[in-house]
Amino acid sequence: MEQQTQDRFRAIYLTAEDLRVAASILYNAYHDDPFFMQALGAEDKSAYEQKLRAAIREELAELWQQEQALIGWFDEERLIGVASVVSHQIGLGEAKNWHWRLKMLLGTGWQSTQMLMQKEHSILERLPAKACAILQFIALAPSEQGKGHGGMLLEAVLSWCDDQLELECLGVFVSRESDTHLFIKHGFESHGAISIGKVAGELMCYRRSANV
């Protein structure tokens, strides 16, 4: 894919060489995320940060190997934003493959791996269609926040979604109220409150069928 905005900015699929920078962007963006703080245990800061790096690294590696959508937002040649989408077709939640489970277990521990799987399962069972995908990550580099890039990156994700004829909807778990407004602005609808572990949030859904 390649989607350009004002020539300077563009959305394209990430290459293997981009994954290290992508992991750094995601680490900074999700460092204080309520779900990860609970799932990975934020009480021990050093251990938490190590587990967060491992979780992001293994998730990106799995998405890459499974040929899932890894969309980068570039300022010319500089990667400044990342979004990742995972489809129901590869197995989510309790259907995660054993290679992912083993790698995540080694990197984050048993309870954390179970929480990550529970999150996907909780989203899947509440989405209004079986042919769905989950927006796992969407993040910008710290220096690029507050400039409108989040909305443009989300529009690129939705453009990709509209091109996937086998998909009916795109779901996302939102635990911060400030993020809810962004998703609503871009066509997501609320499917009610949802709690994953002790983290309360909202399930948002973008219906592809309403946009084609």
C-alpha positions as CSV (number, residue, x, y, z in Angstrom):
1,M,0.0,0.0,0.0
2,E,1.0,3.6,-0.4
3,Q,-1.1,6.5,0.6
4,Q,0.3,10.0,0.3
5,T,-0.8,13.2,2.0
6,Q,0.7,16.5,0.9
7,D,3.5,14.7,-0.8
8,R,5.7,14.7,2.4
9,F,3.7,12.2,4.4
10,R,2.8,8.7,3.3
11,A,1.5,5.4,4.7
12,I,3.2,2.3,3.4
13,Y,3.7,-1.3,4.7
14,L,6.7,-1.7,6.9
15,T,9.8,-3.7,5.8
16,A,11.9,-5.9,8.0
17,E,14.4,-3.1,8.4
18,D,11.7,-0.9,9.9
19,L,10.7,-3.2,12.7
20,R,13.4,-2.0,15.2
21,V,12.2,1.6,14.9
22,A,8.6,0.5,15.0
23,A,9.2,-1.4,18.3
24,S,10.8,1.7,19.8
25,I,7.8,3.9,18.8
26,L,5.4,1.3,20.3
27,Y,7.4,1.0,23.5
28,N,7.3,4.7,24.2
29,A,3.6,5.0,23.3
30,Y,2.4,2.0,25.4
31,H,4.8,2.4,28.3
32,D,2.0,3.8,30.5
33,D,-0.9,1.9,28.9
34,P,-3.3,0.7,31.7
35,F,-3.7,-2.8,30.1
36,F,0.0,-3.5,29.7
37,M,0.8,-2.1,33.1
38,Q,-1.6,-4.7,34.6
39,A,-0.8,-7.6,32.2
40,L,2.9,-7.3,32.6
41,G,3.1,-6.1,36.3
42,A,4.2,-2.5,36.6
43,E,5.1,-2.8,40.3
44,D,8.7,-3.7,39.4
45,K,9.6,-1.0,36.9
46,S,12.7,-2.7,35.5
47,A,11.0,-6.1,35.0
48,Y,7.9,-4.4,33.5
49,E,10.0,-2.5,30.9
50,Q,11.8,-5.7,30.0
51,K,8.6,-7.6,29.6
52,L,7.0,-4.7,27.6
53,R,10.0,-4.7,25.1
54,A,9.7,-8.5,24.8
55,A,5.9,-8.4,24.3
56,I,6.2,-5.8,21.5
57,R,9.1,-7.5,19.9
58,E,7.4,-10.9,19.8
59,E,4.1,-9.4,18.6
60,L,5.7,-7.5,15.8
61,A,7.7,-10.7,14.8
62,E,4.5,-12.7,14.7
63,L,2.6,-10.2,12.7
64,W,5.5,-10.0,10.2
65,Q,5.8,-13.8,9.9
66,Q,2.0,-14.1,9.5
67,E,1.9,-11.4,6.8
68,Q,-0.5,-9.2,8.8
69,A,-0.9,-5.5,8.2
70,L,2.0,-3.5,9.6
71,I,1.4,0.1,8.4
72,G,4.0,2.8,8.8
73,W,3.4,6.5,8.7
74,F,6.4,8.3,7.2
75,D,7.6,11.8,7.2
76,E,9.6,11.5,3.9
77,E,12.0,8.7,4.8
78,R,11.5,8.9,8.6
79,L,9.1,6.5,10.3
80,I,7.0,8.5,12.8
81,G,4.0,6.3,13.3
82,V,2.9,2.6,13.4
83,A,-0.3,0.7,13.2
84,S,-0.9,-3.0,13.3
85,V,-3.9,-5.0,12.4
86,V,-4.4,-8.8,13.0
87,S,-7.1,-10.8,11.2
88,H,-9.3,-13.6,12.5
89,Q,-7.8,-15.8,9.8
90,I,-4.6,-16.5,11.7
91,G,-6.1,-17.4,15.0
92,L,-6.6,-15.0,17.9
93,G,-7.2,-15.3,21.6
94,E,-7.5,-18.9,22.7
95,A,-6.6,-20.0,19.1
96,K,-3.2,-18.4,19.1
97,N,-0.5,-20.6,17.7
98,W,2.0,-22.4,20.0
99,H,5.0,-20.7,18.5
100,W,3.7,-17.3,19.6
101,R,2.7,-18.7,23.0
102,L,6.1,-20.2,23.7
103,K,8.0,-17.0,22.6
104,M,5.6,-14.8,24.6
105,L,5.9,-17.1,27.6
106,L,9.6,-16.9,27.6
107,G,9.6,-13.1,27.3
108,T,6.8,-12.1,29.6
109,G,5.8,-15.1,31.8
110,W,2.7,-17.3,32.0
111,Q,0.2,-14.9,33.6
112,S,1.1,-12.1,31.2
113,T,0.7,-14.4,28.2
114,Q,-2.7,-15.5,29.4
115,M,-3.8,-11.8,29.8
116,L,-2.7,-11.0,26.3
117,M,-4.7,-13.9,25.0
118,Q,-7.7,-13.0,27.2
119,K,-7.7,-9.5,25.7
120,E,-8.1,-10.8,22.1
121,H,-10.7,-13.3,23.2
122,S,-12.8,-10.7,25.0
123,I,-12.7,-8.5,22.0
124,L,-13.6,-11.3,19.5
125,E,-16.6,-12.6,21.4
126,R,-18.2,-9.1,21.5
127,L,-17.6,-8.0,18.0
128,P,-20.8,-8.0,15.7
129,A,-19.3,-10.2,13.0
130,K,-17.0,-13.3,12.7
131,A,-15.1,-12.0,9.8
132,C,-13.2,-9.4,11.8
133,A,-9.8,-7.9,12.6
134,I,-8.3,-6.2,15.7
135,L,-6.4,-3.0,15.7
136,Q,-3.7,-4.1,18.1
137,F,-1.4,-1.1,18.0
138,I,-1.6,2.5,16.8
139,A,1.1,4.9,17.9
140,L,3.2,8.0,17.0
141,A,6.7,9.0,18.0
142,P,6.6,11.3,21.0
143,S,7.8,14.3,19.0
144,E,5.0,13.9,16.4
145,Q,2.0,13.8,18.7
146,G,-0.5,16.6,18.7
147,K,0.1,17.4,15.0
148,G,-2.8,15.6,13.5
149,H,-0.8,12.5,12.5
150,G,-2.9,10.2,14.6
151,G,-6.0,10.9,12.5
152,M,-4.1,10.5,9.2
153,L,-2.6,7.2,10.3
154,L,-6.0,5.9,11.4
155,E,-7.4,7.0,8.0
156,A,-4.7,4.9,6.3
157,V,-5.7,1.9,8.5
158,L,-9.4,2.3,7.5
159,S,-8.5,2.6,3.8
160,W,-6.7,-0.7,4.1
161,C,-9.7,-2.2,5.9
162,D,-12.1,-1.0,3.2
163,D,-10.0,-2.9,0.6
164,Q,-10.2,-6.2,2.5
165,L,-13.3,-7.8,1.0
166,E,-13.2,-10.7,3.4
167,L,-13.5,-8.4,6.5
168,E,-16.7,-7.1,7.9
169,C,-15.4,-5.1,10.9
170,L,-12.4,-3.8,12.7
171,G,-12.4,-3.8,16.5
172,V,-10.3,-2.0,19.1
173,F,-10.2,-1.9,22.9
174,V,-9.9,1.7,24.1
175,S,-9.0,2.2,27.8
176,R,-8.4,6.0,27.6
177,E,-11.4,8.3,27.1
178,S,-9.2,10.8,25.2
179,D,-8.6,8.2,22.5
180,T,-12.4,7.4,22.2
181,H,-13.1,10.7,20.6
182,L,-10.5,10.0,17.9
183,F,-12.1,6.7,17.0
184,I,-15.6,8.1,17.0
185,K,-14.5,11.0,14.7
186,H,-13.3,8.4,12.2
187,G,-16.4,6.3,12.0
188,F,-16.0,3.8,14.9
189,E,-19.1,3.0,17.0
190,S,-19.2,2.0,20.6
191,H,-20.2,-1.6,21.4
192,G,-20.3,-1.1,25.1
193,A,-18.1,-1.1,28.1
194,I,-15.7,-4.0,28.5
195,S,-13.3,-5.0,31.2
196,I,-10.2,-7.0,30.7
197,G,-8.9,-8.1,34.0
198,K,-9.1,-5.0,36.2
199,V,-8.8,-2.6,33.2
200,A,-12.1,-1.0,32.2
201,G,-12.5,0.3,28.7
202,E,-14.8,0.5,25.7
203,L,-15.1,-1.8,22.7
204,M,-15.1,0.3,19.5
205,C,-16.0,-1.1,16.0
206,Y,-15.6,0.1,12.5
207,R,-18.0,-1.6,10.1
208,R,-16.5,-2.0,6.7
209,S,-19.8,-2.9,5.1
210,A,-21.2,0.6,5.8
211,N,-18.4,2.2,3.8
212,V,-18.4,0.3,0.5
